[in-house]
């Protein structure tokens, strides 16, 4: 999992990337390709 300053660039890496908010943190999750996980905050 990457911890990134800007999740906008990471969301553009793949079509299946979803932006999710959990417990005040923002996550990028990707069901089809789990190596694109990222977190901010």
PDB file of N, H, CA, C and O in Angstrom:
ATOM      1  N   UNK A   1       0.833  -1.193   0.000  1.00  0.00           N
ATOM      2  CA  UNK A   1       0.000   0.000   0.000  1.00  0.00           C
ATOM      3  C   UNK A   1       0.871   1.248   0.000  1.00  0.00           C
ATOM      4  O   UNK A   1       1.833   1.345   0.763  1.00  0.00           O
ATOM      5  N   UNK A   2       0.531   2.192  -0.853  1.00  0.00           N
ATOM      6  H   UNK A   2      -0.250   2.113  -1.473  1.00  0.00           H
ATOM      7  CA  UNK A   2       1.248   3.456  -0.895  1.00  0.00           C
ATOM      8  C   UNK A   2       0.571   4.451   0.033  1.00  0.00           C
ATOM      9  O   UNK A   2      -0.652   4.448   0.170  1.00  0.00           O
ATOM     10  N   UNK A   3       1.365   5.300   0.668  1.00  0.00           N
ATOM     11  H   UNK A   3       2.359   5.302   0.557  1.00  0.00           H
ATOM     12  CA  UNK A   3       0.820   6.445   1.393  1.00  0.00           C
ATOM     13  C   UNK A   3       1.212   7.670   0.589  1.00  0.00           C
ATOM     14  O   UNK A   3       2.388   8.024   0.501  1.00  0.00           O
ATOM     15  N   UNK A   4       0.198   8.319  -0.002  1.00  0.00           N
ATOM     16  H   UNK A   4      -0.757   8.031   0.069  1.00  0.00           H
ATOM     17  CA  UNK A   4       0.475   9.335  -1.011  1.00  0.00           C
ATOM     18  C   UNK A   4      -0.063  10.690  -0.599  1.00  0.00           C
ATOM     19  O   UNK A   4      -1.010  10.793   0.182  1.00  0.00           O
ATOM     20  N   UNK A   5       0.565  11.736  -1.145  1.00  0.00           N
ATOM     21  H   UNK A   5       1.334  11.651  -1.780  1.00  0.00           H
ATOM     22  CA  UNK A   5       0.076  13.091  -0.921  1.00  0.00           C
ATOM     23  C   UNK A   5      -1.128  13.381  -1.790  1.00  0.00           C
ATOM     24  O   UNK A   5      -2.078  14.026  -1.348  1.00  0.00           O
ATOM     25  N   UNK A   6      -1.095  12.909  -3.021  1.00  0.00           N
ATOM     26  H   UNK A   6      -0.323  12.385  -3.380  1.00  0.00           H
ATOM     27  CA  UNK A   6      -2.186  13.170  -3.939  1.00  0.00           C
ATOM     28  C   UNK A   6      -2.754  11.858  -4.447  1.00  0.00           C
ATOM     29  O   UNK A   6      -2.071  11.086  -5.120  1.00  0.00           O
ATOM     30  N   UNK A   7      -4.015  11.618  -4.114  1.00  0.00           N
ATOM     31  H   UNK A   7      -4.570  12.245  -3.567  1.00  0.00           H
ATOM     32  CA  UNK A   7      -4.644  10.380  -4.567  1.00  0.00           C
ATOM     33  C   UNK A   7      -5.233  10.536  -5.953  1.00  0.00           C
ATOM     34  O   UNK A   7      -5.590   9.547  -6.592  1.00  0.00           O
ATOM     35  N   UNK A   8      -5.338  11.769  -6.426  1.00  0.00           N
ATOM     36  H   UNK A   8      -5.048  12.573  -5.907  1.00  0.00           H
ATOM     37  CA  UNK A   8      -5.914  11.987  -7.751  1.00  0.00           C
ATOM     38  C   UNK A   8      -5.060  11.331  -8.825  1.00  0.00           C
ATOM     39  O   UNK A   8      -5.591  10.759  -9.777  1.00  0.00           O
ATOM     40  N   UNK A   9      -3.743  11.409  -8.681  1.00  0.00           N
ATOM     41  H   UNK A   9      -3.312  11.874  -7.908  1.00  0.00           H
ATOM     42  CA  UNK A   9      -2.854  10.787  -9.666  1.00  0.00           C
ATOM     43  C   UNK A   9      -2.951   9.267  -9.594  1.00  0.00           C
ATOM     44  O   UNK A   9      -2.864   8.588 -10.616  1.00  0.00           O
ATOM     45  N   UNK A  10      -3.131   8.731  -8.382  1.00  0.00           N
ATOM     46  H   UNK A  10      -3.202   9.282  -7.551  1.00  0.00           H
ATOM     47  CA  UNK A  10      -3.177   7.277  -8.232  1.00  0.00           C
ATOM     48  C   UNK A  10      -4.485   6.709  -8.759  1.00  0.00           C
ATOM     49  O   UNK A  10      -4.530   5.576  -9.239  1.00  0.00           O
ATOM     50  N   UNK A  11      -5.550   7.499  -8.668  1.00  0.00           N
ATOM     51  H   UNK A  11      -5.514   8.420  -8.278  1.00  0.00           H
ATOM     52  CA  UNK A  11      -6.840   7.022  -9.160  1.00  0.00           C
ATOM     53  C   UNK A  11      -6.814   6.888 -10.684  1.00  0.00           C
ATOM     54  O   UNK A  11      -7.537   6.071 -11.253  1.00  0.00           O
ATOM     55  N   UNK A  12      -5.985   7.688 -11.332  1.00  0.00           N
ATOM     56  H   UNK A  12      -5.397   8.352 -10.869  1.00  0.00           H
ATOM     57  CA  UNK A  12      -5.922   7.669 -12.790  1.00  0.00           C
ATOM     58  C   UNK A  12      -5.128   6.482 -13.323  1.00  0.00           C
ATOM     59  O   UNK A  12      -5.084   6.258 -14.532  1.00  0.00           O
ATOM     60  N   UNK A  13      -4.494   5.712 -12.418  1.00  0.00           N
ATOM     61  H   UNK A  13      -4.529   5.894 -11.435  1.00  0.00           H
ATOM     62  CA  UNK A  13      -3.635   4.628 -12.894  1.00  0.00           C
ATOM     63  C   UNK A  13      -4.413   3.478 -13.514  1.00  0.00           C
ATOM     64  O   UNK A  13      -3.886   2.747 -14.353  1.00  0.00           O
ATOM     65  N   UNK A  14      -5.682   3.316 -13.097  1.00  0.00           N
ATOM     66  H   UNK A  14      -6.109   3.910 -12.416  1.00  0.00           H
ATOM     67  CA  UNK A  14      -6.424   2.137 -13.516  1.00  0.00           C
ATOM     68  C   UNK A  14      -7.911   2.469 -13.521  1.00  0.00           C
ATOM     69  O   UNK A  14      -8.371   3.299 -12.737  1.00  0.00           O
ATOM     70  N   UNK A  15      -8.655   1.820 -14.402  1.00  0.00           N
ATOM     71  H   UNK A  15      -8.281   1.145 -15.039  1.00  0.00           H
ATOM     72  CA  UNK A  15     -10.087   2.110 -14.504  1.00  0.00           C
ATOM     73  C   UNK A  15     -10.861   1.689 -13.252  1.00  0.00           C
ATOM     74  O   UNK A  15     -11.824   2.345 -12.856  1.00  0.00           O
ATOM     75  N   UNK A  16     -10.428   0.591 -12.639  1.00  0.00           N
ATOM     76  H   UNK A  16      -9.645   0.058 -12.961  1.00  0.00           H
ATOM     77  CA  UNK A  16     -11.219  -0.011 -11.558  1.00  0.00           C
ATOM     78  C   UNK A  16     -10.938   0.597 -10.186  1.00  0.00           C
ATOM     79  O   UNK A  16     -11.475   0.124  -9.184  1.00  0.00           O
ATOM     80  N   UNK A  17     -10.112   1.628 -10.123  1.00  0.00           N
ATOM     81  H   UNK A  17      -9.675   2.012 -10.937  1.00  0.00           H
ATOM     82  CA  UNK A  17      -9.788   2.247  -8.837  1.00  0.00           C
ATOM     83  C   UNK A  17     -10.994   2.986  -8.263  1.00  0.00           C
ATOM     84  O   UNK A  17     -11.667   3.736  -8.970  1.00  0.00           O
ATOM     85  N   UNK A  18     -11.260   2.766  -6.975  1.00  0.00           N
ATOM     86  H   UNK A  18     -10.713   2.157  -6.401  1.00  0.00           H
ATOM     87  CA  UNK A  18     -12.350   3.445  -6.286  1.00  0.00           C
ATOM     88  C   UNK A  18     -11.791   4.260  -5.134  1.00  0.00           C
ATOM     89  O   UNK A  18     -10.829   3.851  -4.483  1.00  0.00           O
ATOM     90  N   UNK A  19     -12.396   5.411  -4.883  1.00  0.00           N
ATOM     91  H   UNK A  19     -13.177   5.743  -5.411  1.00  0.00           H
ATOM     92  CA  UNK A  19     -11.971   6.270  -3.782  1.00  0.00           C
ATOM     93  C   UNK A  19     -12.958   6.086  -2.635  1.00  0.00           C
ATOM     94  O   UNK A  19     -14.159   6.297  -2.807  1.00  0.00           O
ATOM     95  N   UNK A  20     -12.452   5.693  -1.461  1.00  0.00           N
ATOM     96  H   UNK A  20     -11.477   5.522  -1.322  1.00  0.00           H
ATOM     97  CA  UNK A  20     -13.312   5.355  -0.329  1.00  0.00           C
ATOM     98  C   UNK A  20     -12.831   6.103   0.908  1.00  0.00           C
ATOM     99  O   UNK A  20     -11.628   6.212   1.145  1.00  0.00           O
ATOM    100  N   UNK A  21     -13.776   6.619   1.697  1.00  0.00           N
ATOM    101  H   UNK A  21     -14.753   6.531   1.504  1.00  0.00           H
ATOM    102  CA  UNK A  21     -13.415   7.240   2.981  1.00  0.00           C
ATOM    103  C   UNK A  21     -13.758   6.293   4.123  1.00  0.00           C
ATOM    104  O   UNK A  21     -14.895   5.835   4.240  1.00  0.00           O
ATOM    105  N   UNK A  22     -12.776   6.005   4.958  1.00  0.00           N
ATOM    106  H   UNK A  22     -11.853   6.376   4.863  1.00  0.00           H
ATOM    107  CA  UNK A  22     -13.005   5.162   6.130  1.00  0.00           C
ATOM    108  C   UNK A  22     -12.278   5.754   7.322  1.00  0.00           C
ATOM    109  O   UNK A  22     -11.065   5.964   7.276  1.00  0.00           O
ATOM    110  N   UNK A  23     -13.016   6.024   8.388  1.00  0.00           N
ATOM    111  H   UNK A  23     -14.001   5.854   8.425  1.00  0.00           H
ATOM    112  CA  UNK A  23     -12.434   6.503   9.660  1.00  0.00           C
ATOM    113  C   UNK A  23     -11.549   7.725   9.454  1.00  0.00           C
ATOM    114  O   UNK A  23     -10.478   7.828  10.053  1.00  0.00           O
ATOM    115  N   UNK A  24     -11.996   8.655   8.606  1.00  0.00           N
ATOM    116  H   UNK A  24     -12.866   8.571   8.120  1.00  0.00           H
ATOM    117  CA  UNK A  24     -11.241   9.885   8.389  1.00  0.00           C
ATOM    118  C   UNK A  24     -10.071   9.754   7.448  1.00  0.00           C
ATOM    119  O   UNK A  24      -9.397  10.740   7.150  1.00  0.00           O
ATOM    120  N   UNK A  25      -9.818   8.540   6.972  1.00  0.00           N
ATOM    121  H   UNK A  25     -10.365   7.738   7.214  1.00  0.00           H
ATOM    122  CA  UNK A  25      -8.736   8.347   6.000  1.00  0.00           C
ATOM    123  C   UNK A  25      -9.347   8.147   4.633  1.00  0.00           C
ATOM    124  O   UNK A  25     -10.479   7.681   4.509  1.00  0.00           O
ATOM    125  N   UNK A  26      -8.603   8.498   3.616  1.00  0.00           N
ATOM    126  H   UNK A  26      -7.683   8.878   3.717  1.00  0.00           H
ATOM    127  CA  UNK A  26      -9.078   8.310   2.249  1.00  0.00           C
ATOM    128  C   UNK A  26      -8.262   7.189   1.623  1.00  0.00           C
ATOM    129  O   UNK A  26      -7.032   7.209   1.659  1.00  0.00           O
ATOM    130  N   UNK A  27      -8.952   6.216   1.052  1.00  0.00           N
ATOM    131  H   UNK A  27      -9.951   6.199   1.023  1.00  0.00           H
ATOM    132  CA  UNK A  27      -8.293   5.055   0.466  1.00  0.00           C
ATOM    133  C   UNK A  27      -8.619   4.941  -1.012  1.00  0.00           C
ATOM    134  O   UNK A  27      -9.710   5.300  -1.453  1.00  0.00           O
ATOM    135  N   UNK A  28      -7.649   4.433  -1.772  1.00  0.00           N
ATOM    136  H   UNK A  28      -6.762   4.141  -1.414  1.00  0.00           H
ATOM    137  CA  UNK A  28      -7.913   3.972  -3.129  1.00  0.00           C
ATOM    138  C   UNK A  28      -7.899   2.453  -3.065  1.00  0.00           C
ATOM    139  O   UNK A  28      -6.920   1.855  -2.618  1.00  0.00           O
ATOM    140  N   UNK A  29      -8.985   1.827  -3.510  1.00  0.00           N
ATOM    141  H   UNK A  29      -9.781   2.313  -3.873  1.00  0.00           H
ATOM    142  CA  UNK A  29      -9.001   0.369  -3.544  1.00  0.00           C
ATOM    143  C   UNK A  29      -9.315  -0.085  -4.952  1.00  0.00           C
ATOM    144  O   UNK A  29     -10.001   0.597  -5.713  1.00  0.00           O
ATOM    145  N   UNK A  30      -8.791  -1.261  -5.279  1.00  0.00           N
ATOM    146  H   UNK A  30      -8.233  -1.815  -4.661  1.00  0.00           H
ATOM    147  CA  UNK A  30      -8.977  -1.796  -6.614  1.00  0.00           C
ATOM    148  C   UNK A  30      -9.176  -3.300  -6.480  1.00  0.00           C
ATOM    149  O   UNK A  30      -8.248  -4.034  -6.138  1.00  0.00           O
ATOM    150  N   UNK A  31     -10.408  -3.753  -6.756  1.00  0.00           N
ATOM    151  H   UNK A  31     -11.161  -3.157  -7.034  1.00  0.00           H
ATOM    152  CA  UNK A  31     -10.712  -5.177  -6.573  1.00  0.00           C
ATOM    153  C   UNK A  31     -10.015  -6.049  -7.609  1.00  0.00           C
ATOM    154  O   UNK A  31      -9.580  -7.159  -7.304  1.00  0.00           O
ATOM    155  N   UNK A  32      -9.910  -5.538  -8.850  1.00  0.00           N
ATOM    156  H   UNK A  32     -10.264  -4.636  -9.098  1.00  0.00           H
ATOM    157  CA  UNK A  32      -9.347  -6.380  -9.892  1.00  0.00           C
ATOM    158  C   UNK A  32      -7.834  -6.472  -9.797  1.00  0.00           C
ATOM    159  O   UNK A  32      -7.248  -7.491 -10.162  1.00  0.00           O
ATOM    160  N   UNK A  33      -7.198  -5.411  -9.310  1.00  0.00           N
ATOM    161  H   UNK A  33      -7.675  -4.583  -9.013  1.00  0.00           H
ATOM    162  CA  UNK A  33      -5.738  -5.418  -9.213  1.00  0.00           C
ATOM    163  C   UNK A  33      -5.319  -4.831  -7.862  1.00  0.00           C
ATOM    164  O   UNK A  33      -5.085  -3.626  -7.767  1.00  0.00           O
ATOM    165  N   UNK A  34      -5.220  -5.656  -6.819  1.00  0.00           N
ATOM    166  H   UNK A  34      -5.410  -6.635  -6.896  1.00  0.00           H
ATOM    167  CA  UNK A  34      -5.035  -5.155  -5.456  1.00  0.00           C
ATOM    168  C   UNK A  34      -3.717  -4.420  -5.210  1.00  0.00           C
ATOM    169  O   UNK A  34      -3.554  -3.805  -4.156  1.00  0.00           O
ATOM    170  N   UNK A  35      -2.780  -4.469  -6.148  1.00  0.00           N
ATOM    171  H   UNK A  35      -2.912  -4.969  -7.004  1.00  0.00           H
ATOM    172  CA  UNK A  35      -1.514  -3.765  -5.878  1.00  0.00           C
ATOM    173  C   UNK A  35      -1.654  -2.265  -6.017  1.00  0.00           C
ATOM    174  O   UNK A  35      -0.715  -1.537  -5.693  1.00  0.00           O
ATOM    175  N   UNK A  36      -2.802  -1.768  -6.491  1.00  0.00           N
ATOM    176  H   UNK A  36      -3.564  -2.360  -6.754  1.00  0.00           H
ATOM    177  CA  UNK A  36      -3.009  -0.333  -6.606  1.00  0.00           C
ATOM    178  C   UNK A  36      -3.634   0.282  -5.362  1.00  0.00           C
ATOM    179  O   UNK A  36      -4.253   1.342  -5.449  1.00  0.00           O
ATOM    180  N   UNK A  37      -3.486  -0.363  -4.203  1.00  0.00           N
ATOM    181  H   UNK A  37      -2.983  -1.224  -4.132  1.00  0.00           H
ATOM    182  CA  UNK A  37      -4.048   0.215  -2.984  1.00  0.00           C
ATOM    183  C   UNK A  37      -3.226   1.423  -2.551  1.00  0.00           C
ATOM    184  O   UNK A  37      -2.003   1.438  -2.690  1.00  0.00           O
ATOM    185  N   UNK A  38      -3.911   2.436  -2.024  1.00  0.00           N
ATOM    186  H   UNK A  38      -4.905   2.425  -1.910  1.00  0.00           H
ATOM    187  CA  UNK A  38      -3.210   3.612  -1.520  1.00  0.00           C
ATOM    188  C   UNK A  38      -4.039   4.247  -0.407  1.00  0.00           C
ATOM    189  O   UNK A  38      -5.241   4.009  -0.290  1.00  0.00           O
ATOM    190  N   UNK A  39      -3.356   5.073   0.420  1.00  0.00           N
ATOM    191  H   UNK A  39      -2.379   5.267   0.325  1.00  0.00           H
ATOM    192  CA  UNK A  39      -4.023   5.712   1.530  1.00  0.00           C
ATOM    193  C   UNK A  39      -3.517   7.118   1.701  1.00  0.00           C
ATOM    194  O   UNK A  39      -2.365   7.424   1.392  1.00  0.00           O
ATOM    195  N   UNK A  40      -4.403   7.988   2.205  1.00  0.00           N
ATOM    196  H   UNK A  40      -5.339   7.740   2.456  1.00  0.00           H
ATOM    197  CA  UNK A  40      -4.001   9.362   2.510  1.00  0.00           C
ATOM    198  C   UNK A  40      -4.638   9.762   3.816  1.00  0.00           C
ATOM    199  O   UNK A  40      -5.808   9.463   4.056  1.00  0.00           O
ATOM    200  N   UNK A  41      -3.865  10.454   4.686  1.00  0.00           N
ATOM    201  H   UNK A  41      -2.914  10.697   4.491  1.00  0.00           H
ATOM    202  CA  UNK A  41      -4.425  10.924   5.946  1.00  0.00           C
ATOM    203  C   UNK A  41      -4.224   9.974   7.106  1.00  0.00           C
ATOM    204  O   UNK A  41      -4.654  10.264   8.223  1.00  0.00           O
TER     205      UNK A  41
END
